[in-house]
Amino acid sequence: MRFPTQHFDLEAIRAQSLDTHDAQNHVSSGHLETEHMMATQSTGSVDFSTKLFYGFGAVANGATANGFNYLLLFYYSQVIGLRADLVSLGILIALIVDAVSDPMVGYISDNFRSKLGRRHPFMYGAGLPVAAAYFLLWSPPDLPETELFLYFVGMSVLIRTLITFYEIPATALVAELTEDYDKRTELMSFRYFFAWWGGLTMAVLNYLVFLPEEKGGLEYIEGWQNYGLTASIIIFISIMVSSAGTHRHIPFLKQPPPKQPFSFNRTAGELKETLSNRSFFALFISALFMAVASGVSTSLSIYFSRHFWELTSTEIGYMNLPYFLSALIALAIAPWISKNLGKKRGGMLTLAISFGMAPMPYILRLLGWFPENGTDALFWTLVVFNAVEVMLIIVAASLVAAMIADIVEDSEVHTGRRSEGIFFAANSFAQKAVNGLGVVVAGQILAAIQFPTQAKPGDVPESTVIDLAVYYIPVILVFYITALSVLSLYQINRAGHEANLKKLSPSAAE
């Protein structure tokens, strides 16, 4: 027995439109738009403006993620002067709170009813609070260490929770905008393209505009505050533009299930049933291990740039510029890989190559096979390595996110419920919670090797800098290899997805 599901009956809509035409001798533009939008959703066609507006909203998440993953540990420990282990602990607390809120927001948005649909009320409502909180994070008051730590934790928790109210409903839209296997990859490619462009834009502005070497470079505190203000404005604009740009789709998105009185036991049972999907479990566990490695890598990247490679803030800024091209190439090739290799095979291949490249520059330097610091050869070698790695990471992330969207129908076949918000929230939970653990690991590595706070280039002993690489390499390799192994258990391919769509089609229910 199959559970009832909600689908658009296109033939009935067309018949109704024809009857109206016969009675009134015309067809209203509203009827034509309705038929077009519903047919679009059924066939999987997604127009360019939808891809553009949907993807643009990820600028907000890209900007906030860039701050949390790459900059915040350095800023509060090396510029403000808060101990690195306290900063990493604060980030972990914020991400855990955020991660716990993710499934709640996903479940609420799956079942929410309003004139603006299930997703958009949360998307619109998040814009201004997120932007305001992000600005305050980068302009902390002058406080003693304990009070400063509490301020940092409070603002971090607030930001990460607020961005959840935008990001979870927004990402869940991909499974509602189209059912097509490859079009979902295209939509997620646009989303990751804009996420990376948002983060990279803020990184380049930070290093090249806000932190000029003549004003102290990375230690120039007013520059960091200007970064926070600019980022908050960009975050607000991206959220509101994306929400407004996808607004026209609201009447044609999936509707929430029939309203029932709240029951904790039923809700918990539904969540457990939904999240027990085998393919999702593989993605979930894989995301856990990848997030730990990513948290370690991103948190330490600025330390490596500043002290291991001895790059100036200007050089770091210019090194980020090729990443814009990496994101553009990834946007083009991710859908091609999906069509020709499939999401799982293509995702695992690109992940394997990127995982192998991540520690390679550090291994080669420790072996004495890498260009010397301060040379053009070093700069351009790092540019090539990093640009290729970033391109592969974006491709893999786009494919994996599209794999999550395909789980929606697989789960619906077995449970009778569409749970887009829950699936994307659970994946976000894994990434955020364990990414936070990665930040803690990074902080503990810095503490273990006794890396000094507020250190300038040349102030850190060479042995300490070498230890940083020695600790880093095995940590990320272990987690990356484990993540790839678990991902191999994912089961849904193109044929399986199409079979699920047939089972859920209106004709199958008759």
C-alpha positions as CSV (number, residue, x, y, z in Angstrom):
1,M,0.0,0.0,0.0
2,R,1.3,3.5,-0.9
3,F,0.7,6.6,1.1
4,P,-1.1,9.4,-0.7
5,T,1.0,12.1,-2.1
6,Q,0.3,15.5,-3.6
7,H,0.9,16.1,-7.3
8,F,-0.4,18.4,-9.9
9,D,-2.8,16.9,-12.4
10,L,-1.8,18.7,-15.5
11,E,-4.6,17.1,-17.7
12,A,-7.2,18.3,-15.3
13,I,-5.7,21.8,-15.3
14,R,-5.7,21.9,-19.1
15,A,-9.3,20.6,-19.2
16,Q,-10.4,23.3,-16.8
17,S,-8.6,25.9,-18.8
18,L,-10.4,24.8,-22.0
19,D,-13.8,24.8,-20.3
20,T,-13.2,28.3,-19.2
21,H,-12.2,29.2,-22.7
22,D,-15.4,27.8,-24.1
23,A,-17.5,29.6,-21.6
24,Q,-15.7,33.0,-21.8
25,N,-14.0,32.7,-25.2
26,H,-10.6,33.6,-23.7
27,V,-7.9,32.2,-21.5
28,S,-6.6,34.5,-18.8
29,S,-2.9,35.1,-18.5
30,G,-3.0,33.7,-15.0
31,H,-4.3,30.4,-16.3
32,L,-1.5,30.3,-18.9
33,E,1.1,31.1,-16.3
34,T,-0.2,28.4,-14.0
35,E,-0.1,25.7,-16.6
36,H,3.4,26.8,-17.7
37,M,4.8,26.8,-14.1
38,M,3.3,23.4,-13.3
39,A,4.4,21.9,-16.5
40,T,7.8,23.3,-15.9
41,Q,8.0,21.6,-12.5
42,S,6.8,18.3,-14.0
43,T,9.2,18.2,-16.9
44,G,12.2,19.4,-14.9
45,S,12.8,22.5,-17.0
46,V,14.2,25.4,-15.0
47,D,14.7,28.9,-16.6
48,F,17.9,30.8,-16.2
49,S,16.4,33.5,-14.0
50,T,15.3,30.9,-11.5
51,K,18.8,29.4,-11.4
52,L,20.3,32.9,-11.0
53,F,18.0,34.0,-8.2
54,Y,18.1,30.7,-6.4
55,G,21.8,30.6,-6.5
56,F,22.4,34.2,-5.6
57,G,21.0,33.7,-2.1
58,A,24.0,31.5,-1.3
59,V,26.1,34.6,-1.2
60,A,24.9,35.1,2.3
61,N,25.9,31.7,3.5
62,G,29.2,32.0,1.6
63,A,30.1,35.3,3.3
64,T,29.2,34.0,6.8
65,A,30.9,30.6,6.3
66,N,34.0,32.4,5.0
67,G,34.1,34.4,8.2
68,F,33.5,31.5,10.6
69,N,35.7,29.0,8.8
70,Y,38.7,31.0,7.7
71,L,38.9,34.3,9.6
72,L,37.2,34.3,13.0
73,L,39.8,32.1,14.8
74,F,42.6,34.3,13.5
75,Y,40.9,37.6,14.1
76,Y,39.9,37.0,17.7
77,S,43.1,35.2,18.7
78,Q,45.7,37.1,16.8
79,V,44.1,40.6,16.5
80,I,41.7,40.9,19.5
81,G,43.9,38.7,21.8
82,L,41.5,36.1,23.0
83,R,43.2,32.7,23.6
84,A,42.9,30.4,20.5
85,D,41.5,27.5,22.6
86,L,38.7,29.8,23.9
87,V,37.9,31.1,20.4
88,S,37.7,27.5,19.0
89,L,35.5,26.5,22.0
90,G,33.2,29.5,21.3
91,I,32.9,28.5,17.7
92,L,32.1,24.9,18.6
93,I,29.4,26.0,21.0
94,A,27.8,28.2,18.4
95,L,27.9,25.5,15.7
96,I,26.5,22.9,18.0
97,V,23.6,25.1,19.0
98,D,23.1,25.9,15.3
99,A,23.3,22.3,14.3
100,V,20.7,21.3,16.9
101,S,18.4,24.0,15.5
102,D,18.8,22.8,11.9
103,P,16.5,19.8,12.1
104,M,13.9,21.8,14.0
105,V,13.9,24.5,11.4
106,G,13.7,21.9,8.6
107,Y,10.8,20.1,10.2
108,I,8.9,23.4,10.9
109,S,9.4,24.6,7.3
110,D,8.3,21.3,5.9
111,N,5.0,21.7,7.8
112,F,4.5,25.4,7.8
113,R,1.4,27.1,6.3
114,S,1.1,30.7,5.2
115,K,0.2,32.8,2.1
116,L,3.9,32.9,1.4
117,G,4.2,29.1,1.4
118,R,6.4,26.9,3.5
119,R,9.9,28.4,2.9
120,H,9.7,32.1,2.1
121,P,8.4,33.4,5.4
122,F,11.6,32.2,7.0
123,M,13.8,33.4,4.1
124,Y,12.4,36.9,4.2
125,G,12.4,37.2,8.0
126,A,16.1,36.2,8.4
127,G,17.7,38.9,6.3
128,L,17.9,41.9,8.6
129,P,18.6,40.1,11.9
130,V,21.5,38.0,10.3
131,A,23.1,41.1,8.9
132,A,22.9,43.1,12.1
133,A,24.3,40.3,14.2
134,Y,27.2,39.7,11.8
135,F,28.2,43.3,12.0
136,L,28.3,43.2,15.8
137,L,30.4,40.1,15.8
138,W,33.3,41.9,14.0
139,S,33.0,45.0,16.2
140,P,33.4,43.7,19.8
141,P,33.6,46.1,22.7
142,D,36.7,46.4,24.8
143,L,36.1,43.8,27.5
144,P,38.1,41.6,29.9
145,E,38.8,38.1,28.7
146,T,35.9,36.3,30.4
147,E,33.3,38.9,29.3
148,L,34.8,39.0,25.8
149,F,34.5,35.2,25.5
150,L,30.8,35.4,26.6
151,Y,30.2,38.2,24.1
152,F,31.9,36.2,21.3
153,V,29.9,33.0,22.2
154,G,26.6,35.0,22.3
155,M,27.0,36.7,19.0
156,S,28.3,33.5,17.3
157,V,25.3,31.5,18.5
158,L,22.9,34.3,17.4
159,I,24.4,34.5,13.9
160,R,24.5,30.8,13.3
161,T,21.0,30.3,14.5
162,L,19.6,33.1,12.4
163,I,21.3,32.1,9.2
164,T,19.7,28.6,9.7
165,F,16.3,30.2,9.3
166,Y,17.3,31.3,5.8
167,E,19.6,28.6,4.6
168,I,17.6,25.5,5.4
169,P,14.4,26.6,3.8
170,A,16.3,28.0,0.8
171,T,18.3,24.9,0.1
172,A,15.2,22.7,0.5
173,L,13.7,24.6,-2.5
174,V,15.9,22.6,-4.9
175,A,13.8,19.5,-4.5
176,E,10.6,21.4,-5.1
177,L,11.7,23.5,-8.1
178,T,12.4,20.5,-10.2
179,E,12.3,16.7,-10.1
180,D,14.8,16.2,-12.9
181,Y,18.0,14.3,-12.0
182,D,20.4,16.6,-13.8
183,K,18.6,19.9,-13.4
184,R,19.0,19.6,-9.6
185,T,22.7,19.4,-10.2
186,E,22.5,22.6,-12.2
187,L,20.6,24.4,-9.5
188,M,23.0,23.3,-6.8
189,S,25.9,24.2,-9.1
190,F,24.6,27.8,-9.2
191,R,24.2,27.8,-5.5
192,Y,27.7,26.6,-4.8
193,F,29.0,29.0,-7.4
194,F,27.5,32.0,-5.7
195,A,28.4,30.7,-2.2
196,W,32.1,30.6,-3.3
197,W,31.9,33.9,-5.1
198,G,30.4,35.5,-2.0
199,G,33.0,34.1,0.3
200,L,35.8,34.9,-2.1
201,T,34.6,38.4,-2.8
202,M,34.7,39.2,0.9
203,A,38.1,37.5,1.3
204,V,39.6,39.5,-1.6
205,L,38.1,42.8,-0.3
206,N,39.4,41.9,3.2
207,Y,43.0,41.3,2.2
208,L,43.4,43.9,-0.6
209,V,41.1,46.7,0.5
210,F,40.4,46.6,4.2
211,L,43.8,45.2,5.5
212,P,46.5,47.1,3.5
213,E,50.1,46.4,4.5
214,E,50.8,50.1,5.0
215,K,48.2,50.1,7.8
216,G,49.4,46.9,9.5
217,G,48.0,44.2,7.2
218,L,46.2,41.4,9.0
219,E,46.7,43.1,12.4
220,Y,44.8,46.3,11.4
221,I,41.7,46.1,13.6
222,E,39.7,48.9,11.9
223,G,40.0,47.0,8.6
224,W,38.4,44.0,10.2
225,Q,35.5,46.1,11.4
226,N,35.0,47.6,7.9
227,Y,35.0,44.0,6.6
228,G,32.2,43.1,9.0
229,L,30.1,46.1,8.0
230,T,30.5,45.4,4.2
231,A,29.8,41.7,4.7
232,S,26.6,42.4,6.6
233,I,25.3,44.6,3.9
234,I,26.0,42.0,1.2
235,I,24.4,39.3,3.3
236,F,21.2,41.3,3.6
237,I,21.0,42.1,-0.1
238,S,21.6,38.5,-1.2
239,I,18.9,37.1,1.1
240,M,16.3,39.6,0.1
241,V,17.1,39.5,-3.7
242,S,17.0,35.7,-3.7
243,S,13.8,35.5,-1.7
244,A,12.1,38.1,-4.0
245,G,13.4,36.4,-7.1
246,T,12.0,33.0,-6.3
247,H,8.8,34.5,-4.9
248,R,6.8,33.8,-8.1
249,H,7.2,30.1,-7.7
250,I,5.4,30.0,-4.3
251,P,2.0,29.0,-5.7
252,F,3.5,26.1,-7.5
253,L,5.7,24.5,-4.8
254,K,4.8,21.4,-2.9
255,Q,2.2,21.9,-0.2
256,P,2.6,20.8,3.5
257,P,1.0,17.5,4.6
258,P,-2.5,17.7,6.2
259,K,-2.4,19.5,9.5
260,Q,-2.5,17.4,12.6
261,P,-2.4,18.2,16.3
262,F,1.2,18.2,17.6
263,S,2.4,15.0,19.1
264,F,6.0,14.7,20.3
265,N,6.0,10.9,19.8
266,R,4.6,11.1,16.3
267,T,7.0,13.9,15.3
268,A,10.0,12.0,16.7
269,G,8.8,8.8,15.0
270,E,8.5,10.7,11.6
271,L,12.0,12.1,12.0
272,K,13.5,8.7,12.9
273,E,11.7,7.1,9.9
274,T,12.8,9.8,7.5
275,L,16.4,9.9,8.6
276,S,16.8,6.1,8.5
277,N,17.1,6.1,4.7
278,R,20.2,4.1,3.9
279,S,21.5,6.4,1.2
280,F,21.0,9.4,3.4
281,F,22.8,7.7,6.3
282,A,25.8,7.2,4.0
283,L,25.8,10.9,3.0
284,F,25.3,11.9,6.6
285,I,28.2,9.9,8.1
286,S,30.5,10.9,5.2
287,A,29.6,14.6,5.8
288,L,30.6,14.1,9.4
289,F,34.2,13.1,8.6
290,M,34.5,15.6,5.7
291,A,33.4,18.4,8.0
292,V,36.0,17.6,10.7
293,A,38.8,17.7,8.1
294,S,37.3,20.9,6.5
295,G,37.1,22.6,9.9
296,V,40.8,21.9,10.6
297,S,41.9,22.9,7.2
298,T,40.0,26.1,6.9
299,S,40.8,27.3,10.4
300,L,44.5,26.8,9.9
301,S,44.7,28.1,6.4
302,I,45.4,31.7,7.4
303,Y,48.1,30.5,9.8
304,F,49.8,28.5,7.1
305,S,49.5,31.5,4.7
306,R,50.9,34.0,7.2
307,H,53.6,31.9,9.0
308,F,54.3,28.7,7.0
309,W,54.4,30.3,3.5
310,E,55.2,33.8,4.9
311,L,52.7,35.5,2.5
312,T,51.7,39.1,2.9
313,S,48.0,40.1,3.2
314,T,48.3,41.5,-0.4
315,E,49.7,38.2,-1.7
316,I,46.9,36.3,0.1
317,G,44.3,38.5,-1.5
318,Y,45.7,38.1,-5.0
319,M,46.0,34.3,-4.4
320,N,42.2,34.2,-3.9
321,L,41.5,35.8,-7.3
322,P,41.9,32.6,-9.4
323,Y,39.3,30.9,-7.2
324,F,36.6,33.0,-9.0
325,L,37.6,31.2,-12.2
326,S,37.7,27.9,-10.3
327,A,34.0,28.5,-9.3
328,L,33.1,29.4,-12.8
329,I,34.7,26.2,-14.3
330,A,33.0,24.1,-11.6
331,L,29.6,25.7,-12.5
332,A,30.1,24.5,-16.1
333,I,31.5,21.0,-15.5
334,A,29.4,19.8,-12.5
335,P,26.3,19.3,-14.7
336,W,28.4,17.6,-17.4
337,I,29.9,15.2,-14.9
338,S,26.4,14.5,-13.5
339,K,25.1,13.6,-17.0
340,N,28.1,11.5,-18.1
341,L,29.4,9.9,-14.9
342,G,26.5,10.2,-12.5
343,K,26.5,12.1,-9.3
344,K,27.9,9.4,-7.0
345,R,30.7,8.2,-9.3
346,G,31.6,11.8,-10.4
347,G,31.5,13.1,-6.8
348,M,33.7,10.3,-5.5
349,L,36.3,10.8,-8.3
350,T,36.5,14.6,-7.7
351,L,36.7,14.2,-4.0
352,A,39.4,11.6,-4.2
353,I,41.6,13.9,-6.4
354,S,41.0,16.9,-4.2
355,F,41.7,15.0,-1.0
356,G,45.0,13.8,-2.4
357,M,46.0,17.4,-3.4
358,A,45.1,19.0,-0.1
359,P,48.2,18.0,1.9
360,M,50.6,17.7,-1.0
361,P,52.2,21.2,-0.8
362,Y,53.0,20.7,2.9
363,I,54.4,17.2,2.3
364,L,56.6,18.5,-0.6
365,R,57.8,21.4,1.5
366,L,58.8,19.1,4.5
367,L,60.7,16.9,2.0
368,G,62.5,20.0,0.6
369,W,60.9,19.6,-2.9
370,F,58.9,22.9,-2.9
371,P,59.9,26.4,-3.9
372,E,61.4,28.7,-1.2
373,N,59.4,31.3,0.6
374,G,59.4,34.8,-0.9
375,T,59.8,33.6,-4.5
376,D,57.5,34.0,-7.5
377,A,57.8,30.3,-8.0
378,L,56.2,29.6,-4.6
379,F,53.4,32.0,-5.2
380,W,52.4,30.6,-8.6
381,T,52.8,27.0,-7.6
382,L,50.4,27.6,-4.7
383,V,48.0,29.4,-7.0
384,V,47.8,26.4,-9.4
385,F,47.5,23.8,-6.6
386,N,44.8,25.7,-4.7
387,A,42.9,26.8,-7.8
388,V,42.6,23.2,-9.0
389,E,41.7,21.9,-5.6
390,V,39.0,24.5,-5.1
391,M,37.5,23.8,-8.4
392,L,37.3,20.1,-7.6
393,I,35.8,20.8,-4.1
394,I,33.0,22.9,-5.6
395,V,32.2,20.3,-8.2
396,A,32.0,17.6,-5.6
397,A,30.0,19.7,-3.2
398,S,27.4,20.5,-6.0
399,L,27.1,16.8,-6.9
400,V,26.7,15.7,-3.3
401,A,24.1,18.3,-2.5
402,A,22.1,17.2,-5.6
403,M,22.4,13.6,-4.3
404,I,20.6,14.8,-1.1
405,A,17.8,16.2,-3.3
406,D,17.3,12.7,-4.9
407,I,16.8,11.1,-1.5
408,V,13.6,13.1,-1.1
409,E,11.6,11.0,-3.6
410,D,13.4,7.8,-2.4
411,S,12.2,8.5,1.1
412,E,8.7,9.5,-0.1
413,V,8.2,6.1,-1.7
414,H,8.7,4.4,1.7
415,T,7.2,7.0,4.1
416,G,4.6,8.8,2.0
417,R,6.1,12.2,3.2
418,R,8.2,14.8,1.4
419,S,10.9,15.9,3.8
420,E,13.1,18.3,1.9
421,G,13.8,20.5,4.9
422,I,14.6,17.6,7.2
423,F,17.1,16.1,4.8
424,F,19.0,19.3,4.1
425,A,18.8,20.3,7.7
426,A,20.3,17.0,8.9
427,N,23.1,17.3,6.4
428,S,23.7,20.8,7.6
429,F,23.6,19.5,11.2
430,A,26.5,17.1,10.4
431,Q,28.5,19.7,8.6
432,K,28.1,22.4,11.2
433,A,28.5,20.4,14.4
434,V,31.5,18.5,13.2
435,N,33.0,21.4,11.4
436,G,32.9,23.0,14.8
437,L,34.8,20.0,16.2
438,G,37.3,20.6,13.4
439,V,37.8,24.2,14.6
440,V,38.3,22.8,18.1
441,V,40.9,20.4,16.8
442,A,42.6,23.2,15.1
443,G,42.7,25.3,18.3
444,Q,44.1,22.3,20.2
445,I,46.8,21.8,17.6
446,L,47.8,25.5,18.1
447,A,47.8,25.0,21.8
448,A,49.7,21.8,21.7
449,I,52.5,23.3,19.6
450,Q,52.4,26.5,21.8
451,F,51.6,28.8,18.9
452,P,51.8,32.4,20.3
453,T,48.9,34.8,20.2
454,Q,49.1,38.1,18.4
455,A,52.2,36.8,16.6
456,K,53.7,38.6,13.6
457,P,55.6,36.9,10.8
458,G,59.0,36.0,11.9
459,D,58.1,35.9,15.6
460,V,57.1,32.2,15.6
461,P,60.0,29.7,16.0
462,E,60.7,27.6,12.8
463,S,60.2,24.3,14.8
464,T,56.7,25.5,15.8
465,V,55.8,26.3,12.2
466,I,57.0,22.8,11.0
467,D,55.0,21.1,13.8
468,L,51.9,22.8,12.5
469,A,52.3,21.0,9.2
470,V,53.3,17.7,10.9
471,Y,50.1,17.7,13.0
472,Y,47.9,18.8,10.1
473,I,48.8,16.3,7.4
474,P,47.8,13.0,9.1
475,V,44.6,14.5,10.7
476,I,43.0,15.5,7.4
477,L,44.1,12.4,5.5
478,V,42.5,10.1,8.0
479,F,39.2,11.9,8.0
480,Y,39.1,12.4,4.2
481,I,39.8,8.7,3.5
482,T,37.1,7.6,5.9
483,A,34.6,10.0,4.4
484,L,35.2,8.7,0.9
485,S,34.9,5.1,2.0
486,V,31.5,5.7,3.7
487,L,30.2,7.7,0.7
488,S,30.6,4.6,-1.5
489,L,27.5,3.1,0.3
490,Y,25.2,5.6,-1.3
491,Q,22.8,3.7,-3.6
492,I,20.6,6.1,-5.7
493,N,21.6,6.4,-9.3
494,R,19.8,7.9,-12.3
495,A,17.8,4.7,-13.0
496,G,16.8,4.4,-9.3
497,H,15.7,8.1,-9.2
498,E,13.6,7.7,-12.4
499,A,12.0,4.5,-10.9
500,N,11.0,6.5,-7.8
501,L,9.4,9.2,-9.8
502,K,7.3,6.6,-11.7
503,K,6.2,5.1,-8.4
504,L,5.1,8.6,-7.2
505,S,3.4,9.7,-10.5
506,P,-0.3,10.4,-10.5
507,S,-0.9,7.4,-12.8
508,A,0.8,5.0,-10.4
509,A,-1.6,6.1,-7.7
510,E,-4.7,5.2,-9.8
